[in-house]
Amino acid sequence: MTSVLGVGSISSITLSNRSPHRHLSPAVRASPSFYSHHDNKIYGRRKLTVKAAETDANEVKAGAPEKAPASSDAGGSSFNQLLGIKGAAQETNKWKIRLQLTKPVTWPPLVWGVVCGAAASGNFHWNIEDVSKAIVCMMMSGPCLTGYTQTLNDWYDREIDAINEPYRPIPSGAISEGEVITQIWLLLLGGLGLAGLLDVWAGHKSPVIFYLAVGGSLLSYIYSAPPLKLKQNGWIGNFALGASYISLPWWAGQALFGTLNPDIIVLTLLYSIAGLGIAIVNDFKSIEGDRAMGLQSLPVAFGIDTAKWICVGAIDITQLSVAGYLLGADKPFYALALLGLILPQVYFQFQYFLKDPVKNDVKYQASAQPFLILGLLVTALAISH
């Protein structure tokens, strides 16, 4: 849901790759100027190079890598390809390319959100039926709807990817526009179908999970597609991204096993501000391309030094606020546990991210984000008790 659902990529919550800003509806149309039917690879690259040059002169074009970054370990490159992250090997197998477009590295946050929602409901039991429901909900949120979101976003990012990562499947012509659009529709309809199934399975009088899936999918579309294209605004786009990776899957898991209430909605939306901060981390590597395409990401709008402090402030202040909420709700042990998980995040921010957010973004997320997602579970368990 924005994949319920995952708008873009907060990129796993632990590994960053370009685009948790990446993420049809009947409105989507094949672009006749993007691919030639007979020579889509060469023609597509030519058109995109011209657009890049028109946008930001030769400096942008010159900065674009012509092929995927080499890996010292060929196996590592293949692994990156399957996960859909930078450093991927060039692939010709269409099924591997299709998997790459769904960016499996971005699924775990959504799966974790479902776990937190189920835990917060207080009604999850370790039996075959509940485990099966949870797995289906994870499949809906991760492979189907996040896969839909990521493929959709790559489609609408094809021009900016021609600047930043021209070796990616769509701008390189490794997969045709028709195949991409078919994949988008199949993943969307599959996710909505699973959402409806879960409502029936849970005995809902109102199809709340289906509504969440539809809402998240719509958010994914307006995040990536014109005319609204929320990602063009650093604040709105990143908050939508954060909500899609934290709030929506949590709500789906909680609705599946319990009920949603205003307190849960407010608390998870507050946590989505931390998601906004995580989303900003992924903007630093895309500054040149974002600037060339007119996307007002926060590093473009405010500069690297200011944006990095906005980023860590959003992450830390949000979690401290949640800890204060738990303390006020007479849950001091959970509040202290959350504080204990915030401290190593602050350490890694000073150790890696604040020193060089462009160079150290992946290292920072791999080190710090596990503590953030554990904090989500601590909060969920506090609510359930």
LUMGUVO-757941 format. One record per residue (C-alpha): residue number from 1; residue in one letter; x, y, z. Coordinates in steps of 0.001 Angstrom, whole numbers, plus 524288, in hexadecimal, padded with zeros to 5 digits. Example, Ala and Ser with C-alpha at 12.3 -4.5 7.8 and 13.67 -1.06 7.14 Angstrom:
[1; 'A'; [8300C; 7EE6C; 81E78]]
[2; 'S'; [83566; 7FBDC; 81BE4]]
end
This chain:
[1; 'M'; [80000; 80000; 80000]]
[2; 'T'; [80769; 80A58; 7FB12]]
[3; 'S'; [80845; 8000C; 7FB5F]]
[4; 'V'; [8002A; 7F9F3; 80837]]
[5; 'L'; [8069E; 7FD85; 80351]]
[6; 'G'; [813A8; 80551; 7FFDB]]
[7; 'V'; [814E7; 8117D; 7F7D1]]
[8; 'G'; [822A7; 81179; 7F497]]
[9; 'S'; [82DEE; 80AD7; 7FAB8]]
[10; 'I'; [83231; 80E29; 80840]]
[11; 'S'; [83A51; 803A5; 80324]]
[12; 'S'; [838E9; 7F878; 80C08]]
[13; 'I'; [838CF; 8001D; 81844]]
[14; 'T'; [846BE; 7FB90; 81978]]
[15; 'L'; [84CDA; 7FCC1; 80C38]]
[16; 'S'; [84C38; 808F0; 80412]]
[17; 'N'; [84BDD; 8096D; 7F5B2]]
[18; 'R'; [84779; 81475; 7ED09]]
[19; 'S'; [8393E; 81663; 7EE80]]
[20; 'P'; [830A9; 813BE; 7F90C]]
[21; 'H'; [82D84; 81D8A; 7EFCB]]
[22; 'R'; [82A97; 81373; 7E608]]
[23; 'H'; [81E5E; 80ECA; 7E418]]
[24; 'L'; [7FBF5; 80958; 7CBB4]]
[25; 'S'; [7F0D4; 80C03; 7CADC]]
[26; 'P'; [7E8CD; 80D41; 7BEA3]]
[27; 'A'; [7EEF6; 81A8C; 7BD15]]
[28; 'V'; [7FC4D; 814DA; 7BA1D]]
[29; 'R'; [80001; 814C0; 7ABD5]]
[30; 'A'; [80BB0; 80F89; 7A499]]
[31; 'S'; [81496; 81A69; 7A08E]]
[32; 'P'; [8168F; 819E1; 791C4]]
[33; 'S'; [82246; 822F2; 792BC]]
[34; 'F'; [8296A; 81A98; 79C97]]
[35; 'Y'; [82B30; 80DCD; 79565]]
[36; 'S'; [82C32; 809DC; 78749]]
[37; 'H'; [824D6; 7FD34; 784EF]]
[38; 'H'; [82FF2; 7F7F4; 77CBD]]
[39; 'D'; [83B85; 7FD65; 78405]]
[40; 'N'; [836FE; 80115; 7917C]]
[41; 'K'; [84425; 800A4; 79804]]
[42; 'I'; [84B84; 809B7; 78EF8]]
[43; 'Y'; [84037; 812DE; 78C1A]]
[44; 'G'; [83C4B; 813D9; 79A50]]
[45; 'R'; [84A03; 81769; 79E87]]
[46; 'R'; [84B28; 821BB; 793EE]]
[47; 'K'; [83E88; 82870; 797BF]]
[48; 'L'; [841DD; 82854; 7A5F9]]
[49; 'T'; [84F6D; 82DC2; 7A3D9]]
[50; 'V'; [849CC; 83913; 79C33]]
[51; 'K'; [8401B; 83C08; 7A71A]]
[52; 'A'; [84AB5; 83B9E; 7B143]]
[53; 'A'; [85319; 844E7; 7A974]]
[54; 'E'; [847CB; 84E34; 7A796]]
[55; 'T'; [84504; 84E35; 7B612]]
[56; 'D'; [85222; 850D1; 7BC17]]
[57; 'A'; [85BE0; 8521C; 7B130]]
[58; 'N'; [86775; 8496E; 7AF19]]
[59; 'E'; [86BAA; 8487A; 7BD41]]
[60; 'V'; [86075; 83F66; 7C09D]]
[61; 'K'; [8625E; 83718; 7B4B3]]
[62; 'A'; [870B5; 835D8; 7B77C]]
[63; 'G'; [86E21; 83184; 7C54D]]
[64; 'A'; [86546; 8264D; 7C181]]
[65; 'P'; [86BBD; 818EF; 7C237]]
[66; 'E'; [86AEB; 81160; 7B593]]
[67; 'K'; [86A5B; 803FF; 7BBE1]]
[68; 'A'; [86799; 7FDD0; 7C8D8]]
[69; 'P'; [8723E; 7FFBD; 7D308]]
[70; 'A'; [87B5F; 7F445; 7D30F]]
[71; 'S'; [87B96; 7EB9A; 7DEF6]]
[72; 'S'; [887BD; 7E527; 7E3FD]]
[73; 'D'; [87F91; 7D90A; 7E5D4]]
[74; 'A'; [87773; 7D485; 7DA56]]
[75; 'G'; [86E88; 7CD13; 7E386]]
[76; 'G'; [86C3C; 7D994; 7EB1E]]
[77; 'S'; [867E3; 7E087; 7DEC7]]
[78; 'S'; [85E48; 7D5AC; 7DBB4]]
[79; 'F'; [8592B; 7D666; 7E986]]
[80; 'N'; [8577E; 7E520; 7E849]]
[81; 'Q'; [8502A; 7E2DE; 7DB9F]]
[82; 'L'; [8465E; 7D9DC; 7E22C]]
[83; 'L'; [84465; 7E375; 7ED52]]
[84; 'G'; [842C9; 7EEF5; 7E40A]]
[85; 'I'; [84DA3; 7F75F; 7E9B4]]
[86; 'K'; [8595B; 7FEA9; 7E449]]
[87; 'G'; [864E2; 7F6EC; 7DF42]]
[88; 'A'; [85C03; 7ED05; 7D88A]]
[89; 'A'; [8615C; 7E45A; 7CDCE]]
[90; 'Q'; [85BBF; 7E651; 7C040]]
[91; 'E'; [8519B; 7DBB1; 7BE1B]]
[92; 'T'; [84A76; 7D677; 7B22F]]
[93; 'N'; [84175; 7CCC8; 7B8FD]]
[94; 'K'; [83414; 7D35D; 7B8C8]]
[95; 'W'; [82F6C; 7CD45; 7C577]]
[96; 'K'; [83B68; 7D222; 7CCAC]]
[97; 'I'; [8394C; 7DF91; 7C6B8]]
[98; 'R'; [82B0D; 7DF5E; 7CB05]]
[99; 'L'; [82F55; 7DBE5; 7D8CB]]
[100; 'Q'; [8397C; 7E6CC; 7D886]]
[101; 'L'; [82EDC; 7F0B9; 7D53D]]
[102; 'T'; [8272A; 7ECE1; 7E16E]]
[103; 'K'; [83333; 7EFA3; 7E9EC]]
[104; 'P'; [83228; 7E49F; 7F3F2]]
[105; 'V'; [83B72; 7EC3A; 7FCB9]]
[106; 'T'; [8300F; 7F578; 7FF97]]
[107; 'W'; [82673; 7EAED; 803E6]]
[108; 'P'; [82B42; 7E867; 811E3]]
[109; 'P'; [82663; 7F557; 817B3]]
[110; 'L'; [818B3; 7F255; 81311]]
[111; 'V'; [81973; 7E475; 81832]]
[112; 'W'; [81E47; 7E9D6; 82526]]
[113; 'G'; [81316; 7F38E; 82565]]
[114; 'V'; [8096C; 7E851; 82468]]
[115; 'V'; [81072; 7E188; 82FB3]]
[116; 'C'; [80F6A; 7EDDF; 83802]]
[117; 'G'; [80101; 7EF77; 834E0]]
[118; 'A'; [7FE27; 7E164; 83852]]
[119; 'A'; [805C7; 7E2CA; 84503]]
[120; 'A'; [7FECE; 7EF84; 84888]]
[121; 'S'; [7F176; 7E93B; 8467F]]
[122; 'G'; [7F3AC; 7E046; 8521F]]
[123; 'N'; [7EBC2; 7D5DD; 84B04]]
[124; 'F'; [7F61E; 7CEB9; 84340]]
[125; 'H'; [7F808; 7C096; 8474D]]
[126; 'W'; [80290; 7B728; 8431C]]
[127; 'N'; [7F9AD; 7ADAB; 83C19]]
[128; 'I'; [7F902; 7A95C; 82DDE]]
[129; 'E'; [7EDA8; 7B238; 82A41]]
[130; 'D'; [7F34A; 7BED3; 82FD3]]
[131; 'V'; [800DE; 7BC17; 82A6F]]
[132; 'S'; [7FAE0; 7B951; 81D0C]]
[133; 'K'; [7F31F; 7C605; 81D75]]
[134; 'A'; [7FF58; 7CD87; 8210E]]
[135; 'I'; [80724; 7C76A; 815E7]]
[136; 'V'; [7FC99; 7CADE; 80BF7]]
[137; 'C'; [7FC43; 7D8D4; 81140]]
[138; 'M'; [80B07; 7D98A; 80FDE]]
[139; 'M'; [80A2D; 7D490; 801E4]]
[140; 'M'; [80013; 7DEFB; 7FEE7]]
[141; 'S'; [8081F; 7E9D2; 80515]]
[142; 'G'; [81598; 7E5B9; 8004B]]
[143; 'P'; [816D2; 7DE83; 7F350]]
[144; 'C'; [809BD; 7E2DC; 7EDA3]]
[145; 'L'; [8070E; 7F0E4; 7F199]]
[146; 'T'; [814F0; 7F548; 7F477]]
[147; 'G'; [81907; 7EE6B; 7E7F0]]
[148; 'Y'; [80E48; 7F5F0; 7E0DC]]
[149; 'T'; [812D1; 8029C; 7E700]]
[150; 'Q'; [8211D; 800A6; 7E39F]]
[151; 'T'; [81E7A; 7FC9D; 7D593]]
[152; 'L'; [81539; 8081E; 7D3E1]]
[153; 'N'; [81F3C; 81167; 7D977]]
[154; 'D'; [829FA; 80C29; 7D0A9]]
[155; 'W'; [82107; 80E5C; 7C50B]]
[156; 'Y'; [81EDD; 81C91; 7C87B]]
[157; 'D'; [82D35; 81E1A; 7CC6D]]
[158; 'R'; [83239; 8192C; 7BF60]]
[159; 'E'; [8370B; 82690; 7BB17]]
[160; 'I'; [83DDB; 829EB; 7C7D2]]
[161; 'D'; [84396; 81C2B; 7C828]]
[162; 'A'; [84948; 81EE5; 7BACA]]
[163; 'I'; [8515B; 82954; 7C1BF]]
[164; 'N'; [85477; 82285; 7CE8D]]
[165; 'E'; [85416; 8140E; 7CAD5]]
[166; 'P'; [852A6; 81234; 7BC19]]
[167; 'Y'; [855F3; 803C7; 7BD6A]]
[168; 'R'; [8493D; 800F8; 7C4CB]]
[169; 'P'; [83FAF; 7F7D2; 7BDC9]]
[170; 'I'; [83635; 801EA; 7B84D]]
[171; 'P'; [83F43; 80CBB; 7B349]]
[172; 'S'; [848CB; 8028E; 7AE06]]
[173; 'G'; [83DE9; 7FBE1; 7A659]]
[174; 'A'; [83FF9; 7EEC0; 7AD05]]
[175; 'I'; [8312F; 7EDA5; 7AE9D]]
[176; 'S'; [826D3; 7F356; 7A5A5]]
[177; 'E'; [81C9E; 7FD52; 7A985]]
[178; 'G'; [811B8; 7F384; 7A713]]
[179; 'E'; [817F4; 7E9A9; 7B03C]]
[180; 'V'; [81999; 7F403; 7BACC]]
[181; 'I'; [80B6C; 7F879; 7B9F3]]
[182; 'T'; [8068E; 7EA63; 7BA4E]]
[183; 'Q'; [80E99; 7E7F7; 7C68E]]
[184; 'I'; [80913; 7F41B; 7CD1A]]
[185; 'W'; [7FB1B; 7EFC4; 7CAB9]]
[186; 'L'; [7FD36; 7E1AC; 7CEE0]]
[187; 'L'; [803B8; 7E587; 7DBAD]]
[188; 'L'; [7F93B; 7EFAB; 7DEAF]]
[189; 'L'; [7EDD4; 7E68C; 7DBEF]]
[190; 'G'; [7F47E; 7DB82; 7E34B]]
[191; 'G'; [7F659; 7E41A; 7EF41]]
[192; 'L'; [7E853; 7E8FE; 7EF03]]
[193; 'G'; [7E37C; 7DB0C; 7ED6C]]
[194; 'L'; [7EB15; 7D692; 7F964]]
[195; 'A'; [7E5CF; 7E23F; 8010E]]
[196; 'G'; [7D7DD; 7DE40; 7FDEB]]
[197; 'L'; [7DAE9; 7D032; 801AA]]
[198; 'L'; [7E042; 7D491; 80ED8]]
[199; 'D'; [7D3DB; 7DC51; 811B9]]
[200; 'V'; [7CB8C; 7D05A; 80F03]]
[201; 'W'; [7D4A6; 7C7C0; 81704]]
[202; 'A'; [7D43D; 7D118; 8228A]]
[203; 'G'; [7C567; 7D222; 821C2]]
[204; 'H'; [7C560; 7E0D7; 81FEB]]
[205; 'K'; [7B81B; 7E701; 81D86]]
[206; 'S'; [7BF2B; 7F261; 81733]]
[207; 'P'; [7CAAE; 7EEF6; 80E34]]
[208; 'V'; [7D454; 7F759; 815C0]]
[209; 'I'; [7E098; 7F085; 810B8]]
[210; 'F'; [7DBE3; 7F1ED; 802B3]]
[211; 'Y'; [7D98C; 8006A; 80516]]
[212; 'L'; [7E739; 801D6; 80A96]]
[213; 'A'; [7ECDD; 7FADA; 7FEB9]]
[214; 'V'; [7E55E; 80384; 7F542]]
[215; 'G'; [7E93E; 80FD1; 7FCB6]]
[216; 'G'; [7F76F; 80BD8; 7FD49]]
[217; 'S'; [7F7AF; 8085E; 7EED8]]
[218; 'L'; [7F1B7; 8157F; 7EB5B]]
[219; 'L'; [7FBC6; 81C54; 7F3D6]]
[220; 'S'; [80664; 814E0; 7EC9A]]
[221; 'Y'; [8011A; 819A1; 7DFAE]]
[222; 'I'; [80019; 8280D; 7E341]]
[223; 'Y'; [80D7A; 82736; 7E9C7]]
[224; 'S'; [8140A; 82321; 7DD1A]]
[225; 'A'; [80B5A; 827D6; 7D210]]
[226; 'P'; [80825; 83541; 7CCC7]]
[227; 'P'; [80126; 83E3A; 7CE50]]
[228; 'L'; [801D9; 83D69; 7DD40]]
[229; 'K'; [80EA2; 835D5; 7DE53]]
[230; 'L'; [8101F; 837B5; 7ECFF]]
[231; 'K'; [81E67; 833E3; 7EC94]]
[232; 'Q'; [82188; 840FC; 7E648]]
[233; 'N'; [81F3C; 84726; 7F3A9]]
[234; 'G'; [8291C; 84292; 7FDB6]]
[235; 'W'; [82014; 8445D; 8096C]]
[236; 'I'; [81361; 83EB9; 80427]]
[237; 'G'; [819E5; 833FF; 7FC59]]
[238; 'N'; [82289; 82F34; 80757]]
[239; 'F'; [8177B; 82F5E; 8114B]]
[240; 'A'; [80EF0; 82796; 807E5]]
[241; 'L'; [81A36; 81E34; 80668]]
[242; 'G'; [81C17; 81CF5; 81512]]
[243; 'A'; [80D9B; 81AA5; 81769]]
[244; 'S'; [80D1F; 81046; 80CF4]]
[245; 'Y'; [81843; 8089F; 812EB]]
[246; 'I'; [81430; 809D5; 82126]]
[247; 'S'; [805DC; 80D69; 822E6]]
[248; 'L'; [7FF01; 80612; 817FE]]
[249; 'P'; [804A4; 7F86B; 81A36]]
[250; 'W'; [802F5; 7FA39; 828EB]]
[251; 'W'; [7F49F; 7FDB7; 826D6]]
[252; 'A'; [7F2D4; 7F1E7; 81DF8]]
[253; 'G'; [7F8B4; 7E8A1; 82811]]
[254; 'Q'; [7F0EE; 7EE8C; 83323]]
[255; 'A'; [7E41E; 7EE88; 82B82]]
[256; 'L'; [7E647; 7E057; 827D2]]
[257; 'F'; [7E711; 7DBCB; 835E8]]
[258; 'G'; [7E060; 7E6BA; 83D70]]
[259; 'T'; [7DAD1; 7F440; 83B50]]
[260; 'L'; [7E05C; 80176; 837D7]]
[261; 'N'; [7DDFA; 80CC4; 8410F]]
[262; 'P'; [7E180; 81B4B; 840A9]]
[263; 'D'; [7ECCC; 819D3; 84A4B]]
[264; 'I'; [7F36A; 80FB3; 841AA]]
[265; 'I'; [7F167; 817E5; 83578]]
[266; 'V'; [7F73D; 82407; 83BD8]]
[267; 'L'; [802BF; 81CAC; 841BF]]
[268; 'T'; [80669; 815E9; 83507]]
[269; 'L'; [80524; 82281; 82D4F]]
[270; 'L'; [80E46; 828B9; 83731]]
[271; 'Y'; [817D5; 81DA6; 834E7]]
[272; 'S'; [8169C; 82092; 82668]]
[273; 'I'; [81E0D; 82D31; 828DE]]
[274; 'A'; [829A3; 8247A; 82C1F]]
[275; 'G'; [826CF; 81DC4; 81F31]]
[276; 'L'; [827D6; 82B18; 818C9]]
[277; 'G'; [83581; 82C42; 81E65]]
[278; 'I'; [83932; 81ED2; 81959]]
[279; 'A'; [83423; 8228C; 80BEA]]
[280; 'I'; [83CC2; 82EA3; 80BC7]]
[281; 'V'; [848BF; 825FC; 80DAE]]
[282; 'N'; [8463D; 82052; 8004E]]
[283; 'D'; [84591; 82DA4; 7F9BF]]
[284; 'F'; [853CF; 83131; 7FB7C]]
[285; 'K'; [858FC; 82830; 7F0D1]]
[286; 'S'; [84F44; 82D9A; 7E701]]
[287; 'I'; [851E9; 83C16; 7E859]]
[288; 'E'; [856FB; 83E51; 7DA83]]
[289; 'G'; [84C1D; 836CA; 7D3E6]]
[290; 'D'; [84197; 83CAB; 7DC9B]]
[291; 'R'; [84683; 84A58; 7D9E5]]
[292; 'A'; [8470B; 847C3; 7CB5C]]
[293; 'M'; [83912; 842B8; 7CB25]]
[294; 'G'; [833AC; 84D6B; 7D3DA]]
[295; 'L'; [830F1; 844C0; 7DFAF]]
[296; 'Q'; [8318A; 84CBC; 7EC29]]
[297; 'S'; [83723; 84279; 7F541]]
[298; 'L'; [83B9D; 84839; 80224]]
[299; 'P'; [84A32; 84724; 7FEF9]]
[300; 'V'; [8476F; 84EAA; 7F25D]]
[301; 'A'; [83EB6; 858CB; 7F8FF]]
[302; 'F'; [846CA; 85B27; 80548]]
[303; 'G'; [85456; 8562D; 801FB]]
[304; 'I'; [85B48; 84A60; 8078A]]
[305; 'D'; [85F2E; 85034; 814AC]]
[306; 'T'; [85197; 854E8; 81866]]
[307; 'A'; [84A91; 848FB; 812EF]]
[308; 'K'; [852C7; 83F6F; 81AB3]]
[309; 'W'; [84ED6; 84605; 82776]]
[310; 'I'; [84086; 84650; 82368]]
[311; 'C'; [841DD; 837C1; 820C9]]
[312; 'V'; [8478A; 833CE; 82DEF]]
[313; 'G'; [83E99; 83D50; 83511]]
[314; 'A'; [83282; 83702; 82F21]]
[315; 'I'; [8373F; 82977; 832E1]]
[316; 'D'; [83B9B; 82C94; 840C8]]
[317; 'I'; [83138; 83646; 84521]]
[318; 'T'; [82669; 82D42; 8407B]]
[319; 'Q'; [82B86; 821BD; 84838]]
[320; 'L'; [82DB6; 82A1B; 85446]]
[321; 'S'; [81FA6; 82EDF; 85315]]
[322; 'V'; [81AB2; 820E4; 85263]]
[323; 'A'; [822DC; 81D65; 85E57]]
[324; 'G'; [81CA3; 828F8; 86556]]
[325; 'Y'; [80F2A; 8241B; 86147]]
[326; 'L'; [81202; 8169F; 866CD]]
[327; 'L'; [816FB; 81C9E; 87372]]
[328; 'G'; [80AAB; 824C0; 8748A]]
[329; 'A'; [8027E; 81892; 8720A]]
[330; 'D'; [808B1; 8125F; 87E2B]]
[331; 'K'; [81171; 80932; 87681]]
[332; 'P'; [81EC6; 80D50; 87BDA]]
[333; 'F'; [825FA; 800C0; 878A5]]
[334; 'Y'; [8220E; 80168; 86A62]]
[335; 'A'; [825BF; 80FD6; 86A27]]
[336; 'L'; [83330; 80CB0; 86FA0]]
[337; 'A'; [834ED; 80192; 865EA]]
[338; 'L'; [831D9; 80AEB; 85AD5]]
[339; 'L'; [83B90; 814E5; 8601D]]
[340; 'G'; [845CF; 80A38; 8608D]]
[341; 'L'; [84368; 8078D; 85223]]
[342; 'I'; [8445E; 815F9; 84E86]]
[343; 'L'; [851FB; 817C6; 85432]]
[344; 'P'; [85957; 80EF8; 84A8A]]
[345; 'Q'; [85233; 815A9; 83F5C]]
[346; 'V'; [8575C; 822D9; 843EA]]
[347; 'Y'; [86500; 81D10; 844FA]]
[348; 'F'; [864AF; 81804; 836F8]]
[349; 'Q'; [85F57; 824F2; 83226]]
[350; 'F'; [86B70; 82BE9; 8373B]]
[351; 'Q'; [87479; 820C8; 83394]]
[352; 'Y'; [87013; 81F85; 82568]]
[353; 'F'; [864C0; 82778; 8204C]]
[354; 'L'; [867C0; 8353C; 82511]]
[355; 'K'; [875EA; 8340E; 82098]]
[356; 'D'; [8724C; 83106; 81282]]
[357; 'P'; [863FC; 82DC6; 80F5E]]
[358; 'V'; [8670D; 82B27; 80117]]
[359; 'K'; [87225; 821A5; 80352]]
[360; 'N'; [86D2C; 81B26; 80FBA]]
[361; 'D'; [85E82; 819EA; 80D7A]]
[362; 'V'; [85E71; 80B20; 80BBF]]
[363; 'K'; [867EB; 808F5; 816F1]]
[364; 'Y'; [85FB7; 81192; 81FD2]]
[365; 'Q'; [852E5; 80AF9; 81C95]]
[366; 'A'; [8588F; 7FD6A; 81E05]]
[367; 'S'; [85DD1; 8012C; 82B7F]]
[368; 'A'; [852F3; 8099B; 83111]]
[369; 'Q'; [8460E; 80575; 82B21]]
[370; 'P'; [84540; 7F815; 831CC]]
[371; 'F'; [84415; 7FF7B; 83EAD]]
[372; 'L'; [83916; 807CF; 83928]]
[373; 'I'; [83124; 7FC30; 83485]]
[374; 'L'; [83326; 7F558; 8419A]]
[375; 'G'; [82DC2; 801C2; 847B7]]
[376; 'L'; [82194; 8002C; 83F5E]]
[377; 'L'; [81F81; 7F2A1; 84507]]
[378; 'V'; [821BE; 7F78C; 852E3]]
[379; 'T'; [81740; 801D8; 85090]]
[380; 'A'; [80DF4; 7F7B2; 84AEF]]
[381; 'L'; [80FCE; 7EEBC; 85693]]
[382; 'A'; [80D8E; 7FA2B; 85FD5]]
[383; 'I'; [800B2; 7FD15; 85928]]
[384; 'S'; [7FC51; 7EEEC; 859C9]]
[385; 'H'; [7FE42; 7EF01; 86889]]
end
